Amino acid sequence: MKKGEPWDFLAEYKGTHFSGEWPTLPELFRISAARHPDRACFTVYDPDRLTLTYAQALAKIERLAAFLAASGYGRGDNVVVTGKNSPEWAVAYLAIMFAGATVVPVDYQISNAEIENIIKASDSKAMFVDGEKFDELDPKRLGLKARWSLAKGKGDYVYDLEAKGAVPAIKPAVERDLAAILFTSGTTGVPKGVMLTHANFVSDCFLAQANLAVYHTDVFYALLPIHHSYTMLAVFIEAISRGAEVVFGQRMVTSAILKDLKEAKVTMFLGVPLLFNKVLAGIQRGIKAKGPVVSGILGFLMVVSGLIKKFFKVNPGKKLFGTVLDKASLKTIRICISGGGPLAPSVFRKYNQLGIDFVQGYGLTETSPILTLNPTEAYKETSVGKLIPRVQMRVLSPDHDGRGELIVKGPMVMQGYYKNEAATREVFTEDGWFRTGDVGYMDGDNYVYLTGRAKNLIVTEGGKNVYPEEIENRFQLFGEVEQVLIRGYVLDKKQKSEGIEALIYPSKDWFDQKAGSSGANIEDGDVEDRIRHVVDEVNASMLPYQRIGKITILEEPLEMTTTKKVKRFAVKS
């Protein structure tokens, strides 16, 4: 019997709830509310648990949409949402779309100057903003008609907004209308706004489920900023497509995260490599603390568990390491998904050995964002995943190893950059393929392997190509290193050759713990010696032309994005 597709159930609602190939996001939410009205929809646990069911969330969204329509906002209008992850953020985001308008989600953690630059570049007419920045973002100065609050006690609170008098008929969006414009930040120049339609988001959501099953009983943890395309699609939209629950993490603090995971019985934990590395480091510290004999036995059992899981499709890890996982607040986790940057294969392997289905994916904001996902039943540790259905991918001008820039086509590819035809032309080939800017290759089973970003390429003295990301990945399991950035430095101007430099910010926590356990002060020389030892270990595992020749130990951390990636081009030479 042929296995059905994850989106087959939509056929039951076609003609009654939607008429296009895919539902719009408002249509999709209404379908989930009809299927699971009493299921928890949006939840926060800090300071106290507060939950909206799908029926309750729908009522708040429709009430707010009516207010927006009565206030004159609808199709063709852009409205900003900026704030911490919360049910209020989610309700505002969806209500804008329910009113037929386009949402402009803005990173809450960037500077006010950057937020203001995006508001102006987006031609937005109104704004929902959290309490902390409510007074700072003056609507008159920004040319906005209105500003509403996502927090109680500041201005007109989102849940209190209600239409006065008759509500005009809302002209709903259709699947080809813009659902959202996702802007890059930047204090100078015009930020680029990625234009994504309802069809972009919804097709990507369901096509990704061909490689990753999602159930209405799942509990998703929205910890990373929800304005980012990764969390927006892989957490928020995936959850509401099935009637699953979204739990909003309030703080990027390990103790708060572990408390949320346990209390909420989270099943779908999405994060970035930095977060998963820290959680794994905590587990490994706990195992080592049991002494060399016990930790040796557990290490052996992990290897055996991983082999059984990989080759026999049986997962003994959850039973073998139940106590370890419970202590790490991971016992209820069904799947961990890493995105937003490359993850070391060794980290991927250890989570799977512990019995957690660990998935790595790949995509860009311009592709809604998911292009690949590693199927849990057929994962490849060194791959960022298998192409999801309807994605076409080619390698542009491959070298002798078959590596080159990856270019793609598919229903999830953006419509272009908002009012920026020149930038749009730059990222599309003449025959309509989107240029990812990432270098990699595919195998015969349509699994994708990334080498690095084309613009980060280092050309060594021997003419060899080195991608910084490949080297940076080797540092992920060294607790001594908080941050690492690999870059080229000029060796020979005439030959245009580069050496390889590592900029390293040591982990204060790691060295403090070492000092505490030994009872001795850690001197600067001790830190430098330890970091050089780590670099020597990494170099020993690399090919000669990939080895680091220069080390710079930083006194201050490198600037990072809100998804915990180093801002490579913010680093001065």
C-alpha distance (Angstrom), angle and dihedral (degrees) to the residues before:
residue distance angle dihedral
M1 . . .
K2 3.81 . .
K3 3.76 114.2 .
G4 3.80 112.7 -118.3
E5 3.79 124.4 -125.2
P6 3.82 121.4 -104.3
W7 3.81 90.8 -115.9
D8 3.81 96.8 50.7
F9 3.82 91.8 102.7
L10 3.83 89.2 67.6
A11 3.82 89.2 74.1
E12 3.81 88.3 74.0
Y13 3.81 89.8 61.5
K14 3.80 99.7 40.3
G15 3.78 110.4 114.7
T16 3.79 93.6 20.5
H17 3.80 105.2 50.6
F18 3.81 100.9 16.2
S19 3.80 140.3 4.6
G20 3.83 106.7 -163.4
E21 3.78 130.2 82.9
W22 3.80 87.6 -91.0
P23 3.81 130.3 19.4
T24 3.79 117.9 -110.8
L25 3.80 115.6 -114.2
P26 3.84 92.5 -97.9
E27 3.82 90.0 49.2
L28 3.80 90.1 48.2
F29 3.80 92.4 50.9
R30 3.81 91.1 50.1
I31 3.82 89.7 51.5
S32 3.82 91.1 52.4
A33 3.81 91.5 45.9
A34 3.81 89.1 52.2
R35 3.80 92.3 49.0
H36 3.82 97.7 42.2
P37 3.84 109.7 17.3
D38 3.81 95.1 156.6
R39 3.78 96.9 41.8
A40 3.84 115.9 111.7
C41 3.80 108.2 -100.0
F42 3.83 111.6 172.5
T43 3.83 121.8 17.7
V44 3.81 138.5 173.8
Y45 3.82 125.4 -173.2
D46 3.80 100.8 -172.0
P47 3.00 118.4 116.6
D48 3.83 93.2 -10.9
R49 3.78 131.6 -7.4
L50 3.79 113.5 -90.9
T51 3.82 121.0 174.9
L52 3.79 135.2 -177.5
T53 3.80 117.1 -161.4
Y54 3.79 118.8 -141.3
A55 3.82 90.3 -100.6
Q56 3.83 91.7 49.6
A57 3.80 93.0 45.6
L58 3.82 91.2 49.0
A59 3.82 90.8 52.1
K60 3.83 91.7 51.9
I61 3.81 92.3 45.0
E62 3.81 93.8 49.7
R63 3.81 91.9 46.3
L64 3.81 91.1 51.7
A65 3.82 91.8 44.6
A66 3.81 89.2 53.6
F67 3.81 89.3 51.3
L68 3.81 90.9 51.1
A69 3.81 92.0 48.1
A70 3.82 91.4 48.4
S71 3.82 88.1 49.7
G72 3.80 90.6 56.1
Y73 3.83 102.7 -100.0
G74 3.80 120.9 132.5
R75 3.79 145.4 113.0
G76 3.77 112.5 1.5
D77 3.80 94.4 23.5
N78 3.81 124.1 113.0
V79 3.81 120.8 -145.9
V80 3.83 125.8 -173.0
V81 3.81 125.3 -134.2
T82 3.80 117.4 -170.4
G83 3.78 127.0 164.1
K84 3.79 148.0 88.6
N85 3.81 119.2 -52.4
S86 3.81 107.2 -80.3
P87 3.82 143.5 134.2
E88 3.82 87.1 -101.4
W89 3.82 90.3 57.6
A90 3.82 90.0 50.5
V91 3.81 93.7 47.7
A92 3.82 92.2 49.2
Y93 3.82 92.0 46.6
L94 3.80 93.2 52.5
A95 3.82 95.2 39.2
I96 3.81 90.7 58.1
M97 3.82 88.4 55.7
F98 3.83 92.3 43.1
A99 3.82 86.9 57.0
G100 3.82 88.0 54.9
A101 3.81 94.0 -110.0
T102 3.82 130.9 122.5
V103 3.80 121.7 -106.0
V104 3.80 122.5 -136.9
P105 3.84 106.9 -160.4
V106 3.80 110.6 -160.6
D107 3.80 129.1 -163.8
Y108 3.81 106.1 -105.3
Q109 3.81 93.9 -156.4
I110 3.80 98.5 60.1
S111 3.80 120.7 94.0
N112 3.79 122.4 -79.5
A113 3.81 88.6 -114.4
E114 3.82 90.1 57.5
I115 3.82 92.2 46.4
E116 3.80 90.7 50.0
N117 3.81 91.0 48.6
I118 3.82 90.4 54.0
I119 3.81 93.2 46.1
K120 3.80 90.3 54.4
A121 3.82 94.3 43.0
S122 3.82 91.5 50.3
D123 3.83 95.6 53.4
S124 3.80 87.4 -132.1
K125 3.79 118.1 177.7
A126 3.80 101.0 -160.1
M127 3.79 141.8 9.5
F128 3.80 143.2 -143.7
V129 3.81 109.7 -154.2
D130 3.80 136.6 175.4
G131 3.79 122.0 -109.3
E132 3.80 98.3 -103.4
K133 3.80 94.1 61.9
F134 3.79 98.3 28.8
D135 3.81 95.8 104.1
E136 3.79 94.7 38.0
L137 3.82 96.5 58.4
D138 3.79 102.9 64.9
P139 3.82 111.0 -162.3
K140 3.80 94.9 -151.5
R141 3.79 93.1 53.9
L142 3.81 89.4 48.4
G143 3.79 95.2 47.9
L144 3.82 93.2 -114.6
K145 3.78 123.4 148.1
A146 3.80 93.9 -147.5
R147 3.79 145.4 5.7
W148 3.81 125.0 -159.6
S149 3.79 131.1 -173.2
L150 3.81 129.8 -116.8
A151 3.82 89.9 -163.5
K152 3.80 131.8 65.4
G153 3.78 116.6 -110.9
K154 3.80 96.2 32.3
G155 3.80 119.3 92.7
D156 3.79 120.6 -60.1
Y157 3.80 105.5 -6.3
V158 3.80 115.3 -137.4
Y159 3.83 95.4 -124.5
D160 3.83 91.8 51.0
L161 3.80 96.1 55.3
E162 3.79 112.9 110.8
A163 3.79 133.7 166.9
K164 3.80 115.2 -104.8
G165 3.78 113.5 -142.2
A166 3.79 126.0 -19.9
V167 3.79 118.8 1.0
P168 3.82 115.1 -139.2
A169 3.78 117.8 -126.6
I170 3.79 109.0 -86.1
K171 3.77 114.8 -127.7
P172 3.81 99.8 -143.3
A173 3.76 123.2 -139.2
V174 3.79 119.1 -106.1
E175 3.79 124.2 -138.8
R176 3.81 94.5 -95.2
D177 3.83 92.9 52.2
L178 3.79 119.5 102.5
A179 3.80 110.7 -91.7
A180 3.81 96.6 -179.1
I181 3.78 143.7 -4.3
L182 3.81 111.6 -144.9
F183 3.78 112.6 -159.7
T184 3.76 130.7 -157.4
S185 3.79 112.8 -133.2
G186 3.77 126.5 -116.1
T187 3.78 137.8 143.8
T188 3.80 93.8 -146.5
G189 3.78 129.9 52.1
V190 3.77 125.7 1.9
P191 3.83 114.6 -45.6
K192 3.80 115.2 -130.8
G193 3.79 116.5 -112.8
V194 3.82 116.2 -153.7
M195 3.82 108.9 -144.7
L196 3.82 112.6 -144.4
T197 3.80 125.0 178.5
H198 3.80 129.6 -149.1
A199 3.81 87.5 -105.3
N200 3.83 90.6 52.9
F201 3.80 92.3 55.1
V202 3.81 99.8 38.4
S203 3.81 96.1 44.2
D204 3.80 90.4 49.1
C205 3.80 91.0 47.9
F206 3.81 95.0 54.8
L207 3.80 98.5 34.5
A208 3.82 88.5 54.9
Q209 3.81 88.6 55.8
A210 3.81 88.4 66.5
N211 3.83 85.5 73.6
L212 3.81 97.3 33.1
A213 3.81 126.8 36.3
V214 3.81 117.3 -135.5
Y215 3.83 123.5 -169.6
H216 3.79 134.2 -165.5
T217 3.82 87.5 -119.7
D218 3.81 91.9 61.9
V219 3.79 122.2 111.3
F220 3.81 113.2 -148.8
Y221 3.81 121.4 -158.7
A222 3.82 113.8 -141.4
L223 3.79 100.9 -161.6
L224 3.79 103.3 138.3
P225 3.82 116.4 70.4
I226 3.79 108.0 -72.7
H227 3.82 93.7 -144.4
H228 3.82 87.1 72.8
S229 3.81 114.6 93.4
Y230 3.83 92.5 -126.6
T231 3.82 95.1 59.1
M232 3.79 92.7 33.8
L233 3.80 93.5 58.7
A234 3.81 106.1 23.2
V235 3.81 95.1 44.6
F236 3.79 111.8 16.9
I237 3.81 104.1 34.1
E238 3.82 95.0 33.5
A239 3.82 89.5 53.9
I240 3.80 97.0 48.2
S241 3.81 91.0 45.3
R242 3.82 88.7 67.4
G243 3.79 103.1 28.3
A244 3.81 92.2 -105.3
E245 3.80 125.2 150.7
V246 3.81 125.3 -99.1
V247 3.80 116.3 -152.8
F248 3.80 112.3 -164.0
G249 3.80 115.5 -140.2
Q250 3.79 110.9 -144.8
R251 3.81 102.8 -166.8
M252 3.81 136.2 33.1
V253 3.81 89.8 -136.3
T254 3.80 118.2 124.8
S255 3.83 95.7 -135.1
A256 3.82 92.0 49.8
I257 3.82 91.4 46.4
L258 3.82 93.4 51.3
K259 3.82 90.4 46.9
D260 3.83 91.0 52.5
L261 3.81 93.0 46.3
K262 3.80 91.8 53.6
E263 3.82 99.2 40.7
A264 3.80 94.7 44.6
K265 3.83 94.2 42.5
V266 3.80 88.0 -132.4
T267 3.81 115.1 -156.5
M268 3.83 100.7 178.9
F269 3.80 114.0 51.0
L270 3.79 114.9 -178.5
G271 3.77 122.1 -175.1
V272 3.78 147.8 136.2
P273 3.84 126.2 -90.7
L274 3.82 93.4 -99.1
L275 3.81 91.5 58.2
F276 3.81 95.1 46.5
N277 3.81 90.9 46.4
K278 3.82 90.3 55.2
V279 3.80 93.6 48.1
L280 3.81 91.1 48.0
A281 3.81 91.3 47.6
G282 3.81 88.4 55.3
I283 3.81 91.3 51.4
Q284 3.79 91.8 48.3
R285 3.82 91.4 49.7
G286 3.80 88.8 53.2
I287 3.80 91.6 50.5
K288 3.83 93.2 47.8
A289 3.81 90.3 49.7
K290 3.82 89.0 64.6
G291 3.79 89.4 70.7
P292 3.81 133.8 -103.5
V293 3.83 96.9 -72.4
V294 3.81 97.3 49.6
S295 3.82 93.6 38.8
G296 3.82 89.2 49.6
I297 3.81 91.4 52.6
L298 3.83 91.6 46.6
G299 3.81 90.3 48.6
F300 3.80 90.6 52.3
L301 3.81 91.6 47.5
M302 3.82 90.1 50.8
V303 3.80 90.9 55.8
V304 3.82 91.2 48.1
S305 3.83 91.4 46.2
G306 3.81 91.3 51.3
L307 3.81 92.8 50.3
I308 3.82 92.3 48.7
K309 3.81 90.8 48.5
K310 3.78 93.9 47.8
F311 3.78 100.9 43.4
F312 3.81 104.5 27.2
K313 3.85 99.0 33.0
V314 3.82 89.9 -128.8
N315 3.81 119.6 125.8
P316 3.84 112.4 -146.9
G317 3.81 94.2 158.1
K318 3.81 97.7 88.2
K319 3.84 90.6 59.6
L320 3.79 96.7 37.0
F321 3.79 94.6 49.7
G322 3.81 101.0 26.5
T323 3.81 93.3 124.5
V324 3.81 92.6 48.1
L325 3.82 91.9 48.5
D326 3.81 92.8 46.0
K327 3.80 91.0 53.0
A328 3.81 88.9 50.7
S329 3.87 90.4 48.9
L330 3.82 89.6 -118.0
K331 3.82 100.5 110.2
T332 3.83 95.4 104.1
I333 3.82 94.1 42.9
R334 3.79 110.9 118.0
I335 3.79 97.1 178.2
C336 3.81 135.9 9.0
I337 3.79 115.7 -158.4
S338 3.79 122.5 -163.7
G339 3.77 121.1 -161.7
G340 3.78 142.1 140.8
G341 3.80 93.0 73.1
P342 3.81 144.4 8.7
L343 3.80 119.1 -60.2
A344 3.80 123.3 -152.5
P345 3.85 111.2 -109.7
S346 3.82 88.3 -131.3
V347 3.84 90.3 62.9
F348 3.80 91.1 47.0
R349 3.83 89.1 51.1
K350 3.82 96.3 49.6
Y351 3.81 94.5 52.1
N352 3.79 90.4 50.7
Q353 3.81 90.0 47.9
L354 3.81 88.3 55.2
G355 3.80 89.3 56.4
I356 3.80 99.8 -102.5
D357 3.79 117.6 129.3
F358 3.78 98.7 -125.5
V359 3.79 118.2 -166.2
Q360 3.76 129.9 -168.3
G361 3.78 121.0 -163.8
Y362 3.78 139.0 -179.5
G363 3.76 135.3 -146.4
L364 3.78 146.0 115.1
T365 3.79 135.3 -119.4
E366 3.81 86.4 -107.9
T367 3.83 89.9 60.8
S368 3.84 96.4 49.6
P369 3.17 73.8 -102.5
I370 3.84 118.9 -90.7
L371 3.82 119.4 91.4
T372 3.81 101.4 148.2
L373 3.81 138.6 21.3
N374 3.78 130.2 179.8
P375 3.83 107.6 -121.5
T376 3.82 108.6 -126.6
E377 3.80 91.5 -133.0
A378 3.82 94.9 48.8
Y379 3.78 108.9 26.1
K380 3.79 126.6 159.8
E381 3.79 112.7 -151.2
T382 3.80 97.3 -147.4
S383 3.81 94.2 45.4
V384 3.81 128.7 84.7
G385 3.78 87.7 -140.4
K386 3.75 147.7 -82.3
L387 3.79 121.6 -60.8
I388 3.79 110.6 -95.9
P389 3.84 116.3 -127.6
R390 3.83 118.7 -70.7
V391 3.81 93.7 18.9
Q392 3.78 112.9 124.5
M393 3.80 115.8 -162.5
R394 3.79 132.7 -177.3
V395 3.79 135.0 177.9
L396 3.78 110.0 -122.5
S397 3.83 115.0 -139.4
P398 3.82 95.7 -17.2
D399 3.80 118.8 -151.5
H400 3.82 124.4 -132.1
D401 3.83 89.5 -76.3
G402 3.80 92.0 52.7
R403 3.80 93.2 -107.5
G404 3.76 123.9 135.4
E405 3.79 143.6 123.5
L406 3.79 112.5 -45.1
I407 3.80 116.0 -127.7
V408 3.81 124.9 -172.6
K409 3.78 146.9 -168.4
G410 3.79 127.9 -167.3
P411 3.83 146.1 118.2
M412 3.82 90.7 -83.4
V413 3.83 96.0 60.0
M414 3.82 113.3 113.7
Q415 3.80 126.0 -106.0
G416 3.80 91.5 -123.3
Y417 3.80 139.0 -86.6
Y418 3.79 116.8 -46.9
K419 3.81 110.4 -96.0
N420 3.80 90.9 -21.5
E421 3.79 109.9 109.1
A422 3.82 93.7 163.2
A423 3.81 93.1 57.3
T424 3.81 90.3 44.4
R425 3.82 92.0 53.2
E426 3.82 90.1 51.3
V427 3.80 93.8 59.9
F428 3.80 99.0 44.9
T429 3.78 126.2 70.2
E430 3.79 118.6 -131.0
D431 3.81 90.2 -99.5
G432 3.81 93.6 51.8
W433 3.82 105.5 -96.3
F434 3.81 117.7 142.1
R435 3.80 113.9 -123.6
T436 3.80 108.9 -137.7
G437 3.80 96.3 -167.4
D438 3.81 87.5 -134.5
V439 3.79 122.3 119.1
G440 3.78 119.5 -141.9
Y441 3.78 146.4 104.8
M442 3.83 142.2 -117.5
D443 3.78 131.1 -127.5
G444 3.81 126.8 -139.4
D445 3.83 91.5 -88.6
N446 3.83 93.7 57.0
Y447 3.81 94.0 -105.4
V448 3.80 112.9 147.3
Y449 3.81 126.5 -136.9
L450 3.80 121.3 -165.9
T451 3.78 124.6 -147.6
G452 3.80 99.9 178.2
R453 3.77 145.6 -79.8
A454 3.81 114.5 -46.9
K455 3.81 92.2 -134.5
N456 3.83 92.4 53.4
L457 3.80 93.8 58.0
I458 3.83 117.7 136.9
V459 3.82 117.5 -154.8
T460 3.82 110.2 -154.7
E461 3.79 130.8 -149.2
G462 3.80 91.0 -93.3
G463 3.80 91.3 51.9
K464 3.80 92.9 -105.2
N465 3.81 120.9 147.2
V466 3.81 115.9 -125.5
Y467 3.80 125.0 -175.5
P468 3.83 113.7 -152.2
E469 3.80 93.4 -144.2
E470 3.82 91.7 63.6
I471 3.80 90.3 58.6
E472 3.82 95.8 39.4
N473 3.82 89.7 56.4
R474 3.83 89.6 62.3
F475 3.83 90.1 66.0
Q476 3.80 97.0 55.6
L477 3.80 97.5 98.9
F478 3.81 96.8 43.4
G479 3.79 105.6 101.7
E480 3.80 91.1 -163.7
V481 3.81 90.6 70.3
E482 3.80 119.3 72.6
Q483 3.81 95.8 174.3
V484 3.79 135.5 5.0
L485 3.78 130.6 -175.4
I486 3.80 121.7 -175.7
R487 3.79 118.8 -157.2
G488 3.75 141.2 157.2
Y489 3.78 124.9 -104.3
V490 3.79 126.0 -164.9
L491 3.80 114.4 -92.5
D492 3.78 98.8 165.1
K493 3.81 122.3 11.1
K494 3.80 93.6 -166.1
Q495 3.81 94.1 50.3
K496 3.84 90.6 37.6
S497 3.78 88.8 -134.2
E498 3.78 126.1 152.5
G499 3.78 137.4 -151.9
I500 3.80 122.5 -146.4
E501 3.80 120.9 -106.0
A502 3.81 128.8 -171.8
L503 3.80 118.9 -151.8
I504 3.81 105.9 -161.6
Y505 3.79 131.4 -174.0
P506 3.82 107.8 -164.7
S507 3.80 121.2 -132.7
K508 3.80 108.0 -104.8
D509 3.83 90.5 -164.1
W510 3.81 92.6 54.7
F511 3.81 94.5 50.2
D512 3.84 92.4 42.6
Q513 3.82 89.8 53.7
K514 3.80 90.3 48.0
A515 3.79 90.6 50.9
G516 3.82 90.7 48.2
S517 3.80 93.8 50.9
S518 3.82 94.3 46.0
G519 3.80 96.2 38.9
A520 3.80 90.3 -134.3
N521 3.79 131.2 112.7
I522 3.79 116.4 -107.2
E523 3.79 111.0 -128.8
D524 3.82 125.3 -154.4
G525 3.80 88.7 -108.6
D526 3.79 90.9 55.4
V527 3.80 90.4 53.4
E528 3.81 91.8 48.6
D529 3.82 92.3 47.7
R530 3.81 91.8 50.2
I531 3.82 93.3 47.5
R532 3.82 90.5 49.0
H533 3.80 88.7 50.9
V534 3.83 89.6 53.2
V535 3.82 90.7 49.5
D536 3.81 89.7 49.8
E537 3.83 89.4 53.4
V538 3.78 91.4 49.7
N539 3.80 92.4 46.3
A540 3.80 90.4 51.9
S541 3.80 89.4 60.2
M542 3.81 94.6 48.7
L543 3.78 133.5 81.4
P544 3.83 112.6 -100.3
Y545 3.82 94.6 -104.6
Q546 3.84 91.3 50.6
R547 3.80 95.9 55.2
I548 3.79 122.3 119.4
G549 3.80 112.9 -112.2
K550 3.79 101.0 177.7
I551 3.82 130.9 41.5
T552 3.80 125.8 -163.0
I553 3.81 115.5 -173.7
L554 3.80 110.4 -154.0
E555 3.79 125.9 -141.7
E556 3.82 93.4 -160.4
P557 3.82 128.2 43.9
L558 3.78 120.0 -104.1
E559 3.79 118.2 -106.1
M560 3.81 112.1 -95.7
T561 3.79 137.6 -162.6
T562 3.81 120.0 -117.6
T563 3.82 88.0 -99.3
K564 3.82 89.1 59.2
K565 3.79 100.1 -106.2
V566 3.80 120.6 136.0
K567 3.79 112.3 -108.3
R568 3.78 94.0 -122.1
F569 3.79 96.6 -170.8
A570 3.79 93.3 47.2
V571 3.83 88.6 68.2
K572 3.80 113.8 99.8
S573 3.79 119.8 -134.5
